[in-house]
Amino acid sequence: MTSITVETLSDPAARAAALPALARLRIAVFREWPYLYEGTMEHEADYLAAFEAEPGSVLVVARDGDQIVGAATASPMSGQKPAVRDPMQAAGHDAATLFYFGESVLLADYRGHGIGHAFFDHREAAARAAGAMAACYCRVVRPADHPLRPADARDLGPFWRARGYAPVEGALATFTWRDIDQSAETAHPLQFWARTF
């Protein structure tokens, strides 16, 4: 690693230029445990077009020199699709005062150097600036005995708890994608975590 920089991109041209890198990062990182996502650039193009259309969306990138090695996103919960918004509203959270953190994807060689904290710092700052009173995200739930679970799988729970996040009881989303070992898409439960500011 040379000089790692982390910044929130606000210039539309800079954001647009970074989207292909975000798509590649999503495909590479989400292929790993626990998502096991078999991504395609076609699906990513649709996903990122929807992200860019969200009012108030936030894109944070980490660069090693000129190369984007990680990215994180966020946006107001009020602009999310019902599949994302409804579980938190049913758990008693007001979408109008909530920020949703989308992906946080970072190449393996760059993990453990504080970049994940920087991603949270930037997104939390954006959420506060937008008047949000809380932030949330969701994480796929996999069984402990899943056949593709690596022996050295890292539990990110302690990292999230240290930042003030905790699971939201009863708040589960369901998303559909194709796992790397499957021939068709299947539904996956995701647990919401949240913190107030």
C-alpha positions, 0 to 999 in steps of 0.5 A, spaced: 500 500 500 502 507 498 498 512 500 490 510 502 485 516 501 478 516 503 473 521 501 466 522 499 465 524 492 460 529 491 462 531 484 457 528 479 462 527 474 467 524 479 461 519 482 459 517 475 467 515 473 467 511 480 461 507 479 464 501 474 469 500 480 464 500 485 460 494 480 467 490 480 468 491 487 461 489 489 462 483 484 468 481 487 467 482 495 460 479 495 462 473 492 466 471 498 463 469 505 457 470 507 454 473 501 456 468 496 453 472 490 454 470 483 454 477 480 454 480 473 455 487 470 448 487 467 445 486 474 450 491 477 448 497 472 441 496 474 443 496 481 447 502 480 443 506 476 437 506 481 442 508 487 444 514 483 437 516 482 436 516 489 436 523 492 441 524 497 445 518 496 452 518 498 458 514 495 465 514 499 471 511 495 478 508 498 484 509 493 491 506 493 494 512 489 489 512 483 486 505 484 479 505 487 480 499 492 474 500 496 467 503 496 461 504 501 454 507 500 448 510 504 442 514 502 436 516 506 431 510 508 425 514 505 428 513 498 429 506 499 424 500 496 419 497 500 423 491 501 428 495 505 424 500 508 418 496 511 422 491 516 425 497 519 418 501 519 415 495 522 420 495 528 418 502 530 423 506 526 421 512 522 424 512 515 424 520 515 429 520 520 433 514 518 439 513 513 440 506 510 448 504 509 448 500 503 454 496 501 461 497 504 466 493 500 474 493 500 479 488 497 482 483 502 489 486 502 486 493 504 482 490 510 485 491 517 488 498 516 482 502 519 478 503 512 472 500 514 472 505 520 473 511 515 467 508 511 463 509 517 465 515 519 464 518 512 457 515 512 455 517 519 457 524 517 453 525 511 447 522 515 447 527 520 448 532 515 442 530 512 438 531 519 438 523 520 437 521 527 439 514 526 443 509 521 442 502 519 444 496 514 443 489 514 447 483 513 445 476 510 444 471 515 447 464 514 447 457 518 453 456 522 454 449 518 453 452 511 458 448 507 461 454 504 463 457 510 470 458 511 474 455 517 477 462 518 470 466 517 471 473 521 465 475 525 464 483 524 459 483 530 464 486 535 467 491 530 459 493 529 458 493 536 464 497 538 461 503 533 455 503 537 450 498 532 446 492 535 441 488 531 434 490 531 430 485 534 425 482 528 427 487 523 429 482 517 429 483 510 429 478 504 433 479 498 434 474 492 440 473 488 444 467 485 449 464 490 456 461 487 454 454 488 447 454 485 444 454 478 438 459 480 436 465 485 434 464 492 431 468 497 436 470 503 434 473 510 438 479 512 438 482 519 438 489 520 443 493 525 442 500 527 444 505 532 442 512 534 446 519 534 
